[in-house]
Amino acid sequence: MTGRWALAPAEDGGADVAPLGADGLPAGPVRREPRLAEAVRSRPDVTRWVWRSTTEVHPHLLAAGVRVERCYDVESAETLLLGHEGRYGEPRSAAAALARLRGGPVPPDPPQRSAEPGAQSALFEPRGAHLPLADLIEVYAGQQRRHDRAAHPDRMRLLTAAESAGMLVAAEMNRAGLPWSADVHREVLHELLGERYTRGGEPRRLAELADEVSTAFGRRVRPDLPADVVKAFAQAGIKVRSTRRWEIKSVDHPAVKPLLEYKKLYRIWVAHGWSWLQDWVRDGRFRPEFLVGGTVTGRWVTHGGGALQIPKVIRRAVVADPGWRLVVADADQMEPRVLAAISRDPGLMEVAGRGTDLYQSVSDRAFSGDRAQAKLAVLGAIYGQTSGDGLKNLAALRRRFPKAVAYVDEAARAGEEGRLVRTWLGRTCPPAAAAGDDAAEEAGIPVAADQPSGEPAEQQWMPGYASTSARARGRFARNFVVQGSAADWALLLLAALRRSCRDLAAELVFFQHDEVIVHCPQEEAETVVEAIREASELAGRLTFGDTPVRFPFTTAVVQCYADAK
């Protein structure tokens, strides 16, 4: 019997399995298998496995050489369904879901464990109690009924399937690891930081820069202590609220240049220095733990290791194995293209359907060919930027692409009013969520200068603002519908790419937001490039339906990650 099967690992290393019907209920007898891996290996025709947690099961299967094509992760689905129902933050374990179904006391989720630097894979550790198969099936069947009650049931089913597919990809990337040359890394650190002192103090170059900062201020200043730097500027007659680069780079003072250089190198020393190398790189591989849906928007995070913040200069240490290559693919202008797809704005869809520079096309239509202004306007609409020329840019964008701007405007209103806001597939933003300035700053959007420290920029052009918290929610919700929908699309991209690579030696080894890296034999590189293109097209159709919007990638086949950009 093929189709969907449920699987519950047993404490003795075996597993209980049973076929499922269309309603999610058992369609045959429960069978006990003495070995978990063999329970799956002996049923190659199963189209989808239903289990409590991919992190509980899939690493064991990978260790035994068993590959699963598709799965349904009950706990991942529970998180998405709770959010969709406006219950974000409630316990999301399968045991909690079962208790809610039966009307009993709901157990809290187990505490998150801390990262284990240098561990081969922390996924082999159990994260919760084994759930009997009958209970697992009861939860699964209940979730199927909850999908039927969603605002868009088919989209919600696609979202939970995509999130489960992402869980498979993450487990496989955790096992594969990112190729990493420790020797190159040490060379880069010596080049940037100078000698490493044996007593654990700052390396030579940082000590030199600290002396330059102190000399510029005329007294001893600790550049690694923001409060000390702010005080030193104040004593020099210069008021700054923080030591963020965007705030101090325009300050006219001789301490600024060495201070900025110190901050850049200090981050490398602390986040990716010699201690990091010793902790996280083993046998030529850096193995962070990728966590699917680690943020409210659905973007992935990593559990330890700082994998999503690897500085470009440190990327020189990411080197393919001999005879292999890294295929590095970046989605081009992904979020504006997603906005075109979800808003169904005819003009923006037409622009996003071309294989050319989207910002240049927008500028030709609305900004007299000024690409820089067009980019600020589009990203400002997504991130809620209204300082400087923001109002004027937004007005021009609204005239030419009214449905696109109206879409994010409505999301902002819903957020500030405390209503639920959803991505195209149904991932839901909790009404109390708020975001800071970092995401906008990374996108090149300046933060309003008149904002109190630590608060997001105000969206003064939007009606109905009552408080700073409402403004913050609206600003985050406006970005959420775009960034979250992009994250949903990326899941389907990864699922399609994983499927395309199943008969190759190629391995997915890295993913962040809009970038994916595949490690493959040199002779497979062009095949992987084409697979990425095809996966992007398929993901666009599956996620957003029949639209002219395209999601092109800039792809580089390189020996070293740093050479890709």
C-alpha positions as CSV (number, residue, x, y, z in Angstrom):
1,M,0.0,0.0,0.0
2,T,1.4,3.4,-1.0
3,G,0.4,7.0,-0.3
4,R,0.8,8.6,3.1
5,W,2.1,6.6,6.1
6,A,2.5,7.7,9.7
7,L,5.6,6.9,11.6
8,A,6.3,7.1,15.3
9,P,9.8,6.2,16.6
10,A,10.0,3.9,19.6
11,E,12.4,4.1,22.5
12,D,14.0,0.8,21.6
13,G,15.1,2.1,18.1
14,G,12.2,0.6,16.2
15,A,9.1,2.4,14.9
16,D,5.4,1.9,14.6
17,V,4.0,2.6,11.1
18,A,0.5,2.7,9.5
19,P,-1.0,3.7,6.2
20,L,-3.3,6.8,6.2
21,G,-6.5,7.6,4.3
22,A,-7.5,10.9,2.7
23,D,-9.1,12.0,6.0
24,G,-5.8,11.5,7.9
25,L,-7.1,8.4,9.8
26,P,-5.6,4.9,9.7
27,A,-6.3,3.0,6.5
28,G,-4.7,-0.2,7.6
29,P,-3.2,-2.0,10.6
30,V,-0.3,-0.7,12.7
31,R,2.9,-2.5,12.1
32,R,5.9,-2.6,14.4
33,E,9.3,-2.5,12.8
34,P,12.4,-3.4,14.8
35,R,14.6,-0.7,13.1
36,L,13.6,2.8,12.3
37,A,15.7,3.1,9.1
38,E,14.4,-0.2,7.8
39,A,10.8,0.8,8.4
40,V,11.3,3.5,5.8
41,R,13.8,1.8,3.5
42,S,11.4,-1.2,3.0
43,R,8.6,1.1,1.8
44,P,10.1,3.0,-1.2
45,D,6.7,3.7,-2.7
46,V,5.4,5.8,0.2
47,T,4.8,9.3,-1.2
48,R,4.9,11.1,2.1
49,W,5.8,10.2,5.7
50,V,3.9,11.8,8.5
51,W,5.9,12.1,11.8
52,R,6.1,14.2,14.9
53,S,9.4,16.0,14.1
54,T,11.8,15.9,11.2
55,T,14.7,16.7,13.6
56,E,13.8,13.6,15.6
57,V,13.7,11.2,12.6
58,H,15.5,12.4,9.5
59,P,19.1,12.6,10.9
60,H,18.9,8.9,11.9
61,L,17.7,8.0,8.4
62,L,20.5,10.0,6.7
63,A,23.0,8.3,9.0
64,A,21.7,4.9,7.7
65,G,21.8,6.1,4.1
66,V,18.0,6.4,3.7
67,R,16.5,9.3,1.8
68,V,12.9,10.5,2.2
69,E,11.3,12.3,-0.7
70,R,8.5,14.0,1.2
71,C,7.3,14.3,4.8
72,Y,4.7,16.1,6.9
73,D,6.2,17.5,10.1
74,V,3.4,17.6,12.6
75,E,5.0,20.1,15.0
76,S,6.1,22.4,12.2
77,A,2.5,22.4,10.9
78,E,1.2,23.0,14.4
79,T,3.3,26.2,14.6
80,L,1.9,27.5,11.3
81,L,-1.7,26.5,12.2
82,L,-1.6,28.2,15.6
83,G,-0.3,31.4,14.0
84,H,-3.1,31.2,11.3
85,E,-5.7,30.9,14.1
86,G,-4.3,33.9,16.0
87,R,-2.8,31.7,18.7
88,Y,0.9,32.4,18.0
89,G,3.1,31.6,20.9
90,E,1.0,28.8,22.4
91,P,2.8,25.5,23.0
92,R,3.4,23.9,19.6
93,S,4.5,20.4,20.5
94,A,2.5,17.4,19.3
95,A,1.7,16.6,22.9
96,A,0.3,20.1,23.3
97,A,-1.8,19.7,20.2
98,L,-3.1,16.4,21.4
99,A,-4.1,18.0,24.8
100,R,-5.9,20.8,23.0
101,L,-7.8,18.3,20.9
102,R,-8.9,16.4,24.0
103,G,-9.6,19.4,26.2
104,G,-7.0,18.6,28.7
105,P,-4.2,20.7,30.3
106,V,-1.7,21.8,27.7
107,P,1.9,21.0,28.6
108,P,4.5,23.7,27.9
109,D,7.1,23.2,25.2
110,P,10.4,21.9,26.4
111,P,13.1,24.5,26.9
112,Q,15.4,25.2,23.9
113,R,18.9,23.8,24.4
114,S,21.9,26.0,23.9
115,A,24.2,25.6,20.9
116,E,27.0,23.1,21.1
117,P,30.0,24.5,19.2
118,G,31.9,21.9,17.2
119,A,29.3,19.2,17.5
120,Q,28.9,17.0,14.5
121,S,25.1,17.4,14.6
122,A,23.0,18.3,17.6
123,L,19.9,17.0,15.7
124,F,20.5,13.5,17.0
125,E,19.5,14.5,20.5
126,P,15.9,13.8,21.3
127,R,13.8,17.0,21.8
128,G,10.7,15.6,23.2
129,A,9.0,12.5,24.5
130,H,8.0,9.8,21.9
131,L,4.4,10.1,20.9
132,P,2.4,6.9,20.4
133,L,1.4,6.4,16.8
134,A,-2.3,6.5,17.6
135,D,-1.9,9.9,19.3
136,L,0.2,11.2,16.4
137,I,-2.5,10.2,13.9
138,E,-5.2,11.8,16.0
139,V,-3.2,15.1,15.9
140,Y,-2.6,14.8,12.2
141,A,-6.2,14.2,11.4
142,G,-7.2,17.2,13.5
143,Q,-4.7,19.3,11.6
144,Q,-6.2,18.3,8.3
145,R,-9.6,19.6,9.5
146,R,-8.0,22.8,10.6
147,H,-6.5,23.2,7.2
148,D,-10.0,23.0,5.8
149,R,-11.0,26.0,8.0
150,A,-8.1,28.2,6.9
151,A,-8.8,31.4,4.9
152,H,-7.3,29.7,1.8
153,P,-7.1,25.9,2.5
154,D,-5.1,24.9,-0.6
155,R,-2.5,27.6,0.0
156,M,-2.3,26.6,3.7
157,R,-1.7,23.0,2.8
158,L,1.0,24.1,0.3
159,L,2.6,26.1,3.1
160,T,2.8,23.3,5.6
161,A,4.1,21.0,2.9
162,A,6.7,23.5,1.9
163,E,7.8,24.0,5.5
164,S,8.1,20.3,6.0
165,A,10.2,20.1,2.8
166,G,12.4,22.8,4.2
167,M,12.9,20.7,7.3
168,L,14.3,17.9,5.1
169,V,16.6,20.3,3.3
170,A,17.9,21.7,6.6
171,A,18.7,18.3,8.1
172,E,20.6,17.3,5.0
173,M,22.6,20.6,5.0
174,N,23.3,20.2,8.6
175,R,24.8,16.8,7.8
176,A,26.7,17.8,4.7
177,G,28.3,21.0,6.1
178,L,29.8,23.9,4.3
179,P,33.3,23.2,2.8
180,W,35.8,25.2,4.9
181,S,39.6,25.6,4.7
182,A,41.0,26.2,8.2
183,D,44.4,27.1,6.7
184,V,42.9,29.8,4.6
185,H,40.9,31.1,7.5
186,R,44.0,31.4,9.6
187,E,45.8,33.2,6.8
188,V,43.0,35.7,6.5
189,L,42.9,36.4,10.3
190,H,46.6,37.0,10.4
191,E,46.4,39.3,7.4
192,L,43.5,41.3,9.0
193,L,44.3,41.2,12.7
194,G,48.0,40.6,12.9
195,E,49.6,38.4,15.6
196,R,47.4,36.5,18.0
197,Y,48.5,37.1,21.6
198,T,48.8,33.9,23.7
199,R,47.1,35.4,26.8
200,G,43.8,36.0,24.9
201,G,44.1,39.8,24.6
202,E,43.2,41.8,21.5
203,P,45.4,40.9,18.4
204,R,48.0,43.5,17.3
205,R,45.9,45.4,14.7
206,L,43.0,46.0,17.1
207,A,45.4,47.2,19.8
208,E,46.9,49.6,17.3
209,L,43.5,51.0,16.3
210,A,42.4,51.3,19.9
211,D,45.5,53.5,20.5
212,E,44.6,55.6,17.5
213,V,41.1,56.2,18.8
214,S,42.4,57.1,22.2
215,T,45.0,59.5,20.7
216,A,42.3,61.2,18.6
217,F,40.2,61.8,21.7
218,G,43.1,62.9,23.9
219,R,42.4,60.3,26.6
220,R,42.1,56.6,27.0
221,V,38.9,55.3,25.3
222,R,37.7,51.7,25.1
223,P,36.4,51.4,21.5
224,D,34.7,48.1,22.3
225,L,32.5,49.9,24.9
226,P,29.8,52.0,23.1
227,A,29.0,54.0,26.2
228,D,32.7,55.0,26.6
229,V,32.8,56.2,22.9
230,V,29.5,58.1,23.2
231,K,30.9,59.9,26.3
232,A,34.1,60.7,24.5
233,F,32.3,62.3,21.6
234,A,30.2,64.3,24.0
235,Q,33.3,65.6,25.7
236,A,34.5,66.7,22.3
237,G,31.2,68.6,21.8
238,I,29.6,66.1,19.4
239,K,26.3,64.5,20.4
240,V,25.7,60.9,19.1
241,R,23.2,58.4,20.4
242,S,25.0,55.3,19.5
243,T,28.2,54.0,17.8
244,R,26.3,52.5,14.8
245,R,28.1,53.0,11.5
246,W,25.3,54.9,9.9
247,E,25.2,57.4,12.7
248,I,28.9,58.2,13.2
249,K,30.3,57.8,9.7
250,S,29.5,61.4,8.8
251,V,30.8,62.9,12.0
252,D,33.8,65.2,11.5
253,H,36.3,63.9,14.0
254,P,39.7,62.2,13.7
255,A,38.6,59.3,15.8
256,V,35.9,58.2,13.3
257,K,38.1,56.5,10.8
258,P,40.1,54.3,13.2
259,L,36.9,53.6,15.2
260,L,35.0,52.3,12.2
261,E,37.9,50.1,11.2
262,Y,38.2,48.9,14.8
263,K,34.5,48.0,14.9
264,K,34.7,46.1,11.6
265,L,37.7,44.1,12.7
266,Y,36.5,43.6,16.2
267,R,33.3,41.9,14.9
268,I,35.5,39.5,12.8
269,W,37.7,38.7,15.7
270,V,34.8,38.0,18.1
271,A,32.4,36.3,15.6
272,H,34.7,34.5,13.2
273,G,38.2,34.6,14.9
274,W,40.5,31.9,16.0
275,S,38.2,30.7,18.8
276,W,35.3,30.4,16.4
277,L,37.5,28.4,14.0
278,Q,38.5,26.0,16.7
279,D,34.9,25.5,17.9
280,W,33.0,25.2,14.6
281,V,35.1,23.7,11.9
282,R,35.8,20.0,11.9
283,D,37.1,17.8,9.1
284,G,37.0,20.5,6.5
285,R,33.4,21.4,7.2
286,F,31.5,24.1,9.0
287,R,28.3,22.6,10.3
288,P,25.8,25.1,11.8
289,E,22.4,24.0,12.6
290,F,19.9,25.5,10.2
291,L,16.5,26.2,11.8
292,V,13.5,26.4,9.4
293,G,11.1,29.3,10.1
294,G,13.3,30.6,12.9
295,T,11.8,34.1,12.6
296,V,8.2,35.3,12.4
297,T,8.6,36.0,8.7
298,G,9.6,32.4,8.0
299,R,13.2,33.3,7.3
300,W,15.7,30.7,8.4
301,V,18.2,31.2,11.2
302,T,21.1,29.1,12.5
303,H,21.6,27.7,16.0
304,G,25.1,28.9,16.8
305,G,28.1,29.6,14.5
306,G,26.8,32.8,12.9
307,A,26.5,31.1,9.5
308,L,24.2,33.8,8.1
309,Q,26.6,36.7,8.9
310,I,29.8,35.4,7.3
311,P,31.8,38.5,6.3
312,K,32.9,38.6,2.7
313,V,36.6,38.5,3.6
314,I,36.0,35.4,5.7
315,R,34.2,33.8,2.7
316,R,37.7,33.3,1.3
317,A,37.9,30.2,3.6
318,V,34.8,28.6,2.0
319,V,36.6,26.5,-0.6
320,A,35.3,23.6,-2.7
321,D,36.8,20.2,-2.4
322,P,39.4,19.2,-5.1
323,G,37.6,18.6,-8.4
324,W,34.4,20.1,-7.0
325,R,32.8,23.6,-7.4
326,L,30.5,25.8,-5.5
327,V,27.4,27.0,-7.4
328,V,26.4,30.2,-5.7
329,A,23.0,31.6,-6.7
330,D,21.5,34.9,-5.7
331,A,17.9,35.8,-6.4
332,D,17.8,39.1,-8.2
333,Q,15.7,41.8,-6.6
334,M,13.5,39.1,-5.0
335,E,11.3,41.2,-2.6
336,P,10.1,43.7,-5.2
337,R,9.2,40.8,-7.5
338,V,7.3,39.2,-4.7
339,L,5.4,42.4,-4.1
340,A,4.4,42.4,-7.8
341,A,3.2,38.8,-7.5
342,I,1.1,39.2,-4.3
343,S,-0.3,42.6,-5.2
344,R,-1.2,41.6,-8.7
345,D,-0.3,45.2,-9.8
346,P,-0.4,45.0,-13.6
347,G,2.3,47.5,-14.2
348,L,4.7,46.1,-11.6
349,M,4.0,42.5,-12.8
350,E,4.9,43.6,-16.3
351,V,8.2,45.1,-15.1
352,A,8.9,42.0,-12.9
353,G,8.2,39.7,-15.9
354,R,11.3,41.0,-17.7
355,G,14.7,39.5,-17.4
356,T,16.2,43.0,-17.0
357,D,17.0,45.2,-14.0
358,L,13.7,45.8,-12.2
359,Y,14.8,49.0,-10.5
360,Q,15.9,50.5,-13.9
361,S,12.6,49.6,-15.4
362,V,10.7,51.2,-12.6
363,S,12.9,54.3,-12.9
364,D,12.1,54.6,-16.6
365,R,8.4,54.6,-15.8
366,A,8.2,56.8,-12.7
367,F,11.5,58.4,-11.9
368,S,12.9,59.8,-15.2
369,G,15.5,57.1,-15.4
370,D,16.9,57.7,-11.9
371,R,17.6,54.2,-10.8
372,A,18.8,55.1,-7.3
373,Q,15.5,57.0,-6.6
374,A,13.5,54.1,-8.0
375,K,15.3,51.6,-5.7
376,L,14.7,53.8,-2.6
377,A,11.1,54.2,-3.5
378,V,10.4,50.5,-4.0
379,L,12.3,49.5,-0.9
380,G,10.8,52.4,1.0
381,A,7.3,51.1,0.2
382,I,8.3,47.7,1.5
383,Y,10.1,48.9,4.6
384,G,8.0,52.0,5.4
385,Q,10.7,54.6,4.9
386,T,9.4,58.2,4.8
387,S,12.3,60.4,5.9
388,G,14.1,62.6,3.4
389,D,12.6,62.2,-0.1
390,G,10.5,59.2,1.1
391,L,7.1,60.9,0.8
392,K,7.8,62.3,-2.7
393,N,9.2,58.9,-3.9
394,L,6.2,57.0,-2.5
395,A,3.7,59.4,-4.2
396,A,5.4,58.8,-7.6
397,L,5.4,55.1,-7.0
398,R,1.7,55.1,-6.0
399,R,0.8,56.9,-9.2
400,R,2.4,54.3,-11.5
401,F,1.9,51.2,-9.4
402,P,-1.2,51.9,-7.3
403,K,-2.2,48.3,-6.4
404,A,1.3,47.4,-5.2
405,V,1.5,50.4,-2.8
406,A,-2.1,49.9,-1.7
407,Y,-1.3,46.2,-0.8
408,V,1.5,47.1,1.6
409,D,-0.5,50.2,2.9
410,E,-3.4,47.8,3.9
411,A,-1.0,45.4,5.6
412,A,0.4,48.4,7.6
413,R,-3.1,49.5,8.6
414,A,-4.0,45.9,9.6
415,G,-0.8,45.7,11.7
416,E,-1.3,48.9,13.5
417,E,-5.0,48.0,14.3
418,G,-3.9,44.7,15.8
419,R,-5.4,42.5,13.0
420,L,-3.8,39.4,11.7
421,V,-1.6,39.8,8.6
422,R,-0.8,36.9,6.4
423,T,1.6,36.0,3.6
424,W,0.3,34.9,0.3
425,L,0.3,31.2,1.4
426,G,-1.0,31.9,4.9
427,R,1.9,32.3,7.3
428,T,0.6,34.7,9.9
429,C,2.2,37.6,11.7
430,P,1.2,37.8,15.3
431,P,-0.6,41.2,16.0
432,A,1.9,42.2,18.7
433,A,5.0,41.7,16.6
434,A,7.2,44.7,16.1
435,A,10.5,45.2,14.3
436,G,13.5,47.5,14.8
437,D,15.6,49.3,12.3
438,D,18.1,46.7,11.4
439,A,16.2,45.1,8.5
440,A,15.5,48.4,6.8
441,E,19.1,49.6,7.4
442,E,20.5,46.4,5.7
443,A,18.3,47.2,2.7
444,G,19.8,50.7,2.4
445,I,16.8,52.5,3.8
446,P,17.8,55.4,6.2
447,V,16.2,55.4,9.6
448,A,14.3,58.6,10.6
449,A,16.7,60.8,12.4
450,D,14.1,62.3,14.8
451,Q,13.2,58.9,16.3
452,P,14.0,58.2,19.9
453,S,16.9,55.7,20.3
454,G,15.8,52.1,19.7
455,E,12.4,52.9,18.2
456,P,11.5,52.3,14.5
457,A,11.0,55.2,12.1
458,E,7.6,56.6,12.0
459,Q,5.3,56.2,9.0
460,Q,3.9,59.7,9.2
461,W,2.1,59.5,5.8
462,M,-0.2,56.7,7.1
463,P,-3.5,57.7,8.7
464,G,-4.7,56.5,12.0
465,Y,-1.5,56.3,14.1
466,A,-2.2,56.4,17.8
467,S,1.1,55.3,19.4
468,T,4.7,54.4,18.7
469,S,3.8,50.7,19.3
470,A,1.1,50.9,16.6
471,R,3.5,52.5,14.2
472,A,6.0,49.8,14.9
473,R,3.5,47.1,14.3
474,G,2.3,48.7,11.1
475,R,5.8,49.1,9.8
476,F,6.7,45.5,10.5
477,A,3.4,44.2,9.0
478,R,4.0,46.1,5.8
479,N,7.4,44.3,5.4
480,F,6.0,41.0,6.7
481,V,3.6,40.4,3.8
482,V,6.5,40.7,1.3
483,Q,9.4,39.2,3.2
484,G,7.2,36.4,4.5
485,S,5.9,35.6,1.1
486,A,9.4,35.6,-0.2
487,A,10.4,33.1,2.5
488,D,7.4,30.9,1.4
489,W,8.6,31.0,-2.2
490,A,12.2,30.1,-1.1
491,L,10.9,27.0,0.6
492,L,9.4,25.7,-2.6
493,L,12.5,26.7,-4.5
494,L,14.6,24.6,-2.1
495,A,12.2,21.6,-2.4
496,A,12.3,21.7,-6.2
497,L,16.1,22.0,-6.2
498,R,16.5,19.2,-3.8
499,R,14.4,17.0,-6.0
500,S,16.4,17.9,-9.1
501,C,19.7,17.0,-7.4
502,R,18.5,13.7,-6.1
503,D,20.3,11.7,-8.8
504,L,23.5,13.8,-8.7
505,A,26.4,13.9,-6.3
506,A,25.6,17.6,-5.7
507,E,24.7,18.7,-2.2
508,L,22.8,21.7,-0.9
509,V,25.2,23.1,1.7
510,F,24.0,26.7,2.4
511,F,20.9,28.9,2.3
512,Q,20.1,32.3,3.5
513,H,17.1,34.4,2.5
514,D,17.7,34.8,-1.2
515,E,21.0,32.9,-1.7
516,V,21.7,29.2,-2.1
517,I,25.0,27.3,-2.5
518,V,25.3,23.8,-4.0
519,H,28.6,21.9,-3.7
520,C,29.0,19.6,-6.7
521,P,31.6,17.8,-8.9
522,Q,32.9,20.2,-11.6
523,E,31.2,18.2,-14.3
524,E,27.8,18.7,-12.7
525,A,28.0,22.4,-12.3
526,E,26.1,23.4,-15.4
527,T,23.4,20.9,-14.7
528,V,23.0,22.5,-11.2
529,V,22.8,26.0,-12.7
530,E,20.0,24.9,-15.0
531,A,18.3,23.1,-12.1
532,I,18.3,26.3,-10.1
533,R,16.7,28.2,-12.9
534,E,14.0,25.5,-13.4
535,A,13.4,25.3,-9.6
536,S,12.9,29.1,-9.5
537,E,10.3,29.0,-12.3
538,L,8.4,26.1,-10.7
539,A,8.5,27.8,-7.2
540,G,7.0,30.9,-8.7
541,R,4.1,29.1,-10.3
542,L,3.4,27.0,-7.3
543,T,3.5,29.8,-4.8
544,F,1.8,32.7,-6.7
545,G,-0.1,30.9,-9.5
546,D,-0.2,32.1,-13.1
547,T,1.5,35.5,-13.2
548,P,4.1,37.0,-15.6
549,V,6.5,37.6,-12.7
550,R,9.8,35.9,-13.0
551,F,12.4,35.3,-10.3
552,P,15.8,35.2,-12.1
553,F,19.1,34.3,-10.3
554,T,22.6,35.5,-10.7
555,T,24.7,32.3,-10.6
556,A,28.4,31.9,-10.3
557,V,30.4,28.6,-10.5
558,V,33.5,29.2,-8.3
559,Q,36.2,27.4,-6.4
560,C,35.9,29.9,-3.5
561,Y,32.8,31.5,-2.1
562,A,34.4,35.0,-2.0
563,D,34.8,34.9,-5.8
564,A,31.1,34.7,-6.4
565,K,30.4,38.4,-5.7
